[in-house]
């Protein structure tokens, strides 16, 4: 998916022009390709053939959404399409880009043949899972090698290496030290479990990829080709233009609107950055600060309903709940995330005296909404269909149909045949990264279920934590974050959902809260080196330093990422997931939301070192204490208990009093001279 560069309005002739260069744009788009797009740009017959395969793949999945396709056939066919396109569109190495070689075609043919062998075998093939014959093992090994290579091409080498380590763990069980030892499995038994059953490679993750992820990427591609992305940016600019800190507010609002249909942090960052960075630069934002804000806004794409990220679909499948339930659970945390980001932006404006950017839109807000407002219908259609009772699969199918029909309300947005083919092709190509990740993660899941590693690992974590829920939550967050440094969000969530979630659940955390906790920390991989694609893409646009931009994005996102601890540590915490706490009422949901909101305000003031004016070191420490008492009181409680040696009880009142006291003191004391705009 390429970023658009619309021209929604005009700036004052007196404003210095700050443009995003073509070189910077191409560099930024390479990060989109690294996450979700094809690295090969094929022309001629190779391009036509790969496009045709991608279009057929999308049409097949749209048909499967409406008709009934047996589970095994759907999953195996989905993986076959994925492998063929991965070999055609992602080169063996960078130096082989933009051409198809024999070593790209042959693996694709072998991938189709291995899948055809599995489908041709029917029930006899699946019945041999525990005792596969010689050909089953040979073909299964070939298929696993092909899958690992396709995953390496699309996502990098780390996920295949992780999968190989799990395979080694399954085979070397008797030789491992306690407590990691297990009975061990020979190669035929392991291949049978991973390749033949629906509990390995073709398990839950591939099912979600084949039934939801690809349909939502098709839906997003239809929105994009109909001009919805351009409209949402134009709408944000028109709504926020001419107001204090209009540049920063535009980034926050447009990232929220684009995040829903995009579901991709990198794509959202690049789309907004190409338009909003010139405004941020003219407003006075330093390059790294502007890039950090763009990356933080893009990160919200993975948290924003109705699409969220690919991992969100897996939450529904792992928990056996409706995807609509996942959307409801994400609603308040998403609002809190963007509220935190908005507060940070407002503090930046006051801290650095950001200048307004003169902006004259081509159309008024009313004219724009009247002309293109139907895009909002397309955006919410998927939720509406789920609310009235359709399954998530049918809902996104009908939402895609609605988007297609509404596009013809305006000539310039109509999905004419050329745009329709592009949307269908982009839908499949955009799903390749997630699809290969899900299939390769099936190796990890299969090994975990076969060896019982999940329960073993949870027991080890709980033992190290001494049975403390607080320490278990902290250890789990660190584990998810460390794994997320190496692998994408989807893979990080899948791995940790099967090995780390059981530890939290054992200690009494509701399963849905445990999975949402892991999901939110898996999302941190979008702004964490070495897989910090969003900040790196933002730095390519702004010309800033990638690592300093990453640090800035951390600063912007840090307050909101303490929120998941509320899910698992506060008795009222599940209220943030729109679940009524045990023995509570909706009043508890409202109370915990207000407490967390006030805590985020305090933590944002700490991160920016600015409240009503610049904080003194003492004021910053008091605001940190206030924020933690409101958002993360268990940490403060544990520290005080360890010092005084006895249990204490706490309320949110001390945190509220401390925070209000600091703001009142700042209101009554003079403001210092503004600092220069640096990071």
N, C-alpha and C positions, 0 to 999 in steps of 0.2 A: 504494500500500500504506500503510495508516494504521498508526500506532504503537499498540500495545496498552498498557494500563496495569493490569497484573494486581496483585492484592493477595495475595502469596504467604504473608505471615506477619504477625505483630503485633510492634510495638515496645513497649518498656517505657512505662508511662504517665508516667514521669518525663521521658522524652525530649521535647524540644521538637519540635513538628511542623513540618517543612519540606516544603511541598507545591509541586508544579509547577502553576502557574495554568493555567486554560483558555486564556487569551490567549497565554501562552508556548508552550503545546502547539500551538495553531493556527499560531503563527508558525514553530515548528520544522517542522510538517508542510508548510508552504509550501516549505521547502527540499527535502523529499522530492519534492513535485510538480515543483519546478524541475529535478530530476534525472531522475525516472522516472515520475511520475504525471501525470494530466490536470489542467490548470489550470481547466477548466470543470467545474462540478458541475451536470450537467443533470438536470432533473426532467421528469416527464410523458413525453409521446411522444418528444421528443428523447433523453431519458435511456434509454428502453426500446430505441429504435432503435440508439443507439450501443453499448449493452450487448449487443444481439443481434449486431451486426457483430463486436464483440470476441469473443463466445462462438464464433461461426462461424469466426473466424480461428484461435482456439485448436484447435477441433475439426479444421479443415483441416490444421493442422500436426501434430496427433497422428496423423491418418490418414496424412499423408505420411511420418511417422517409421516407420510399420509397413508401409505399402504402398510401391509404387514410383511416384513421380511424376517425370516427365522434368525434367532440370535447368532448362531454360529456363522451362518452365511454373511450376515451383516458385518460382524467383527472381522472376519477373515478378509472379506472383500475390501473393507475400509483400510486395513493394513496393506493389502496388495497395492491399492491405488497410492497410498502414502509412500511406500518404498519406491515404486516406479518413478513418481514425480521427484522424490528426494534425490535419486541417482541422476535424473536428467537435469534438474535445476540447481543442484549444489555440486560443485566440482570436487574432484579428488584432492586438489590443492589449489591455492590461489592462482598459481601461474597457469592453470588450465581453464581459467574462467572464459565464459562467453562462447564456448564451443563444446559440442558433444563428441566424446571419444568412445571407442569400442568398450573401454573399461567402465563407461557409464551405462551403456546399453546392455551389456552382458549381465551385470548384476540385477538389472531390472527384469530381464527375462527369467533369470533364475528365481527371483522373488515371486514372480507370477506362477512359475512351475511348482514351487514348494507349496504355495497356497492352494493351487489346483489339486495337488496331491492330497492335501488335508481334506478339502471339500469333497473330492471324488471318493475318499475312503468312507465317508458317511459315519453311521453308527459303529461299524466294525472298527474304524480308526479310533474313535473316542473310547471304545471299550478296551483298547490296548494301552491305556494311559499308564497303568501300573506295571505292565510288562510289554513294552514296545518291542517290535521285531527289529531286525538289523537295519532295514531300509528306513523305518520310522526314526531310528536314532541318527542315521547318516543325514537324512533330509532335515531333521530337527536341528542338528549341529550347523548345517549349511544355512538354515534360516536364521538362527541366532547370530551367526557371523554377519550375515547380510543386514540384520537389524542393528547390530552394534555399529557397523560401518555407516549406515544411513543416519543413525543418531549422531555419530561423530561429525558427519558432514553438515548436519543441520544445527547442532547445538554445541559442538566442540567435543574434545576428548574426555572431559571429566566424567560425564554421565556413563559412557561405556566402561570406563575404568572402574567406577563405583559398582557397576553391574557385575563386572568380572570378579571383583573382590567378594561380592556376595555369593557368586557361584563357587569361588574357592572356599568360602566359609561353609557352604553346604557340603562340600566334598571332604573337607579336612576336619570335620567335627570331632572325631575321636582323638585327634592329635593336638587339640587346642587346650590351653590351660583353663582350669575352673575360674570363674563360673560360666565360661563361654562354651564349654564342651557339650557335644550332643552325639547322637548315634552315627551320623554321617550318611551320605547317600552317594551311590555310584552314578556314573554318567548316564546310563540308560534310564534309571529311575528319575533323575533330575531333568533330563530332556523330556521325558514323558510328561512330567508335571508342568514344565514350563511351556512346552509346545503343543501338547495334545489337549490338556484340560482347559477349562475356562477359569482357572484359578491362578494362572501364571501370566504369560505375555498377553493372552486374549481375555484377561480378567476385567475387573471393575473399571480400571483406568481406560482401557481401550473401548469399553462399552460407552463410557461417558464421552470419549472423544468422537465415537461414531454416531452417537445419538443427540448430543447437545453442543459440544464445542464447535464442530464444523458447521452446524446449522447457525450458530450465533456469529461465526466469522462470515458466513454467507450473508446473513442479515446486516452485519456491519458494512460489508462491501456494497450492498444495495443502498444503504443510507449514504455511504461515501460517494458513490457514483451519481446519486440523485442530487448531490450538492448540499446535503445536510450539514456536513462539517463546516463548509464555508459559511452557511447561514448562522450556525451557532456562534462562530467567531464574530461575524458581522453584528449579530444581535447583542453580544456581550460588549463590543466596542460602542455601539449606539447607546446602550443602556448606561454604561459607566463613563462614557466620554464627558469631559467638561466638569467632572466632579473631583474633589480632592483625592489624590492618589489613584486617579482613574486607570493608570497603566497597571499597577499591581492588582487592583480589583478585577480588571479585565482578565488577567491571567487566571485568577481564582475561579471566576464565574465560567469562563470558556472551558477551563479544564474540567469543571464539574459537568457541563453539558456534553462535552466531547467524550468524557470518560465513559459514560453509559454505553453509547454505540460502539466505541472503539474497543474497550477492554484491554488495550495495550498501552503501557506506560510510555514506551519509547515513541510510538507513533503519535500519541497525544502531545508529548513534549515537543516533537519536531513540528507538528502542524501549528501549534500555538506559537512556538518560538520564531518561526519565519515571519509571522505577522506582528507579534507582540514585542519581540526584542527591540526593534527600532524605537518603539514607544518607551520601553523601560530605559533604554540608553538616554533618550532625550529627557526623561524624567529625572535622571541623575543616578540611576542604579549602576554600581560597579559591575564589571563583566562577570566575575565569579558569583556575586550576589544575585544578579539577574539569572544566571544559569541555574543556580541552586533553587530559586523560586520556580523556574520553568520545570525543572526535574521533579520538585515536590508536587507541583500541580499535576504533572503527568502521572506520578505515582498513584494519585487518586483514581486514575482510570481502572486500576485493578481492584479498587475498593468500592466503586460506585455502581449501584443498581442502574439498569436492569441486567447488565451483562457481567459486571465484576471481572474477575480473571478466570482462566480455565480451571484453576484449583477450586473455585467456588462450586462448580458443577460436581466435582468429586466429593465435596462435603455432603451434598444431598444424597449421593449414591452410597457413600460409606455409612451414613446415618439412617438410610432408608426413609428419608423425608422428602417432601415436595421441594422443588427448587424455589417455589414461591416463599416457603418458610425461610430459606436461606436469604432471600431478598429482604424479607421483613427483619431478620436478625441483623442484617448489614445496614439497615436504614439509619439508626441513631449513631452508630460508630462512624458512618460516612459523614453525617452532618457534623459530628464533633471534629472529624478530621479537617473538613473544609473551614469550619469555624475557627479552629486553631490556626490554620494557615492564613485566614483572613485577619485574625488578630495580629499575627506576626507581620503581615504586610502593613497593617495600619501603624504598628509600632515603628516599622522601618520608615514610613513616611514622616512620622513625627521626629524620629531620631536623626534623620539625615536631611529633613526639610525638602523632601522630594517635590519637584516642580510639576504643575499640571501640564499636560500635553494638549495643545489646541487641536481639536478634532472636529471636522465638519463632515458628517455622513452624507452619502449620496441620497439616502432616503431617510425620512423620519422613522422613529421607532414604530409608530403606528402603521406607516406605509409598508415597512419591512415585514411586520408581523402579518398584515393583511395579505401581502403578496406571497410570503414563504412560510407562514406560520403552520402550514400543514405538516412541516417536518416534526413539530412537537407531537402530533398525532402518531406519526411513525415511531417516535421514540418511546412513547408510553404504551403502544399497542400491545407489545408482548406481555406487559404486566396486566393490562386489562383482560386479555384473553385468559391468563392464568386465574385471575380473580373470578371470572364467570364460570370457571370449572374445567377448562381445557388443560391437558397435560402440558408440561414445558415444551416437549417436542412439537406438538401440534400448535402450541401458542406461537413459537418462533416461526413455524411454517406459515401460519396465517399472518403474522406480523410482517414477514417478508413479502407476502402477497399484497398486503395493504400498502407497504412502502412502494412496491412496483406500481400499483394502481394510482396512488396519489401523485407519483412523480409526473404523471401526464397532465396535472393541473396547470403546469407551466411548461412552455416549449423548451426553455433552457434547462429544465431539470428532468425532462422525460427520458426514461430508460429505453431509448431506441436500440435497435439490434446491436450496434457497435458497443454502446455502453453496457447493455445487458450481458454480452459475451465477456466484457472486461470484469463486470461484477461477479459473474459465475466463476471465472478463472481465478480472480483475486480471493474469492471465498475459500476455494480449496487450497490455494497456495498459502494463504494466511494461516491455515490450520496445520501445515506440515510440521512446524516446530513443536507444537503442542502434541500432535499425534505421535511423532517419533518418541518424544519424551514419555508419553503415557505408555507406549508399547515397551520401551526399554525399562521404565519403572516397574512394569509388570514382572520383570525378572526379580527385582528387589522384593516386591510384594509376595511373589511365589516362594522365594527362599524363606522369607519371614514366616509365612503360614506353614510351610513344610517343616521348618526346624523349631518353631515356637519361639523365635528370637524376640518377638514383641513383648511377651510376658516376662521373658528372662531379662530383657533390657530394662523394663519398667521396675522390676524388683531390684536391679542393681542401682538405678537412679534413686529410688526411694531409700535404699540402704545408705547410700552416700549422703542423702539429705537428712538422715536420721528420722524419717517419718514426717518431717516438717513440710507442710504444703507450700509455705513461702519459699523455702529453699528448692523444693521440687519444681516450682513454677520458674524460679530464676534459672535453675539448671536446664530446664526444658527450653526456655527462651534462648539461652546461650547455644544449646545444641542446634536448634532450628536456625539461628542466625549464622553459626559457623558453617553448617551444611549449605545454607543459602549463599555463602560467599563463593561456593564452587559451582553450584548448579542453579538452573532457573527456578522461578517461583513454583511452577507445577511440580517439578521433580522434588524440590525441597519439601513441599507440603505432603506429597505421597509418601516419601521416605519417613518423615517424622510422624505422620498420622498413624503408621503401622508400628513404629518402634517407640515413640515418645508419648502419644496420647494415652495409652493404657496406664501410664504412671499417674497422670492427673486424675483419671477416672477412678483408679483404685483408692485414691484419697478422698473420694466423695464429690469431685467436680462433675457436674452434668456433662454427658458426652458431647452435646452440642456446644457447650461453652469451651470444653477442651479443644475441640476441632477448630473453633473460631479463633481461639488463642494462638494455635499453631499457624493458622492461615495468615493472621496479621503479621506474625514475625517472619513467616516465609516471604511475605511481600517486601520485607526490608532488603532482600537481595537485589531489588531494582535500584537501590541507592548505595549498595555496598561493594567496594572493589573485591575481587577483580571482575565481577559481573555487573558493574554499575553502568549499565547501558544508557539509562535515562540521563544521569549527569554527564556522561561522556558525550552523548548526542547534543545536550544543551551547550556544553563547552565548545563543541564544533561550530555551533551557530554563533555564540557570543565571542569566540576567540579567546576564551578564558582558559585557565589551567584545569585539566580534567579532575585532578585530585583535590584542588582547592574548591572546585565547584561541587564535588562530592561532599566535602565537609560542610559546605553551605546547605546542601540539600538535607544532610543529617540534622543541621540546626533547625531547619524549618519543620522537619517531620518529628523531631524528638518528643515534644510535648504529647502529641496524639498517640505515640507508640507506647506510652505508659498505660493507656486506656485498657488494653487487653488484660492487664493484671487485675483490673476491676472485675472482669468476667469470672475469674477463678478464685479470687481471694476475699472479695466483699460478699457477705450474705445477700445483699441487695443487688450484687453485680449483674446477675442474669437479667435484671430489668433493662440494662442497656441493649440487650438482645431481644427486647419486647417480649420477655417471658416474665410472668408474675412470680416473684420469689416464694419459696415454700412458706405457707402460712401468712403471706402478705396480700396486698391489693395493688391496684393500679397507682395508688398514691406512692407506693415504694418505687415504682418505675419512674414517676415524675421526680421524686426526691433524689434518686441516684443520678438522674440526668442533670438536674440542677447542680448538685454537688460536683459532679465531674466537670461540667462546663466552667464553673467558677475556679476549679483547680487548674484547668487548662489555661485560663486567663493568667493566673499567677505564674505557671510554668513558662508560658510564652514571654512574660515580662522578665523572667530569669534568663531564658535563652537569648533574648535580645538585649539584656542588660539595660532595659528601659521600661519605665512604667509611665507615670505622668511626666517624668523627666528621667535623666540618667540616674541609675541606681548607685548608691554607695555600696561598698562590700557588705556592710551589715544589712542594709535593706535587701540586697540580693539574696543573702543567706536566709533572711526572714521570709521572703517571698517563696524561696525553695521549700522551706519548712511548711508554709501555708499550702502550697500546691500539693506536696506529698501527703499532708494530712487530709486533703480533700480527695485526691485521686488514688494514692497508694499508702493508706494509713497503716497497713499491716507491716510495712518496712519500718516505719517510725516506732510502732508498738514493739516490734522484735528487738530493735536497738535499745530502747529504754528498758525493756524487761531484762536484757542481758546485763545492763549496767546496774540496775537496782536489785535484781535477783528475785523478783516476784511478778505475778500477773497484774496487768492493769487493764482498764477499759478505756475506751476513747470515744469521742464523738467528733462530728465535723465542725462543731462550734469553735474550738480553739483555732483551727485552720482559717475559718471565716474571719474571726476577730483579728488574727495576726495580719491577714491580707488586707483587710479594710483599714487597719491601723497604719500600715505602711503607706497606702494610697493617701490617706488623710494627712499624714506627715509630709508626703511629697507635695500635696496640694498647698500646704501652708509654708513651704520653704521655696526659695528662689531656684529657678532652673539654671544650670551651668551653660557655658557656651557650647553650641553644637559641635560635635566632632566632624572631621572630614570623612567623606564616604569611603571607608575601607572595610575589609572583612575582619 
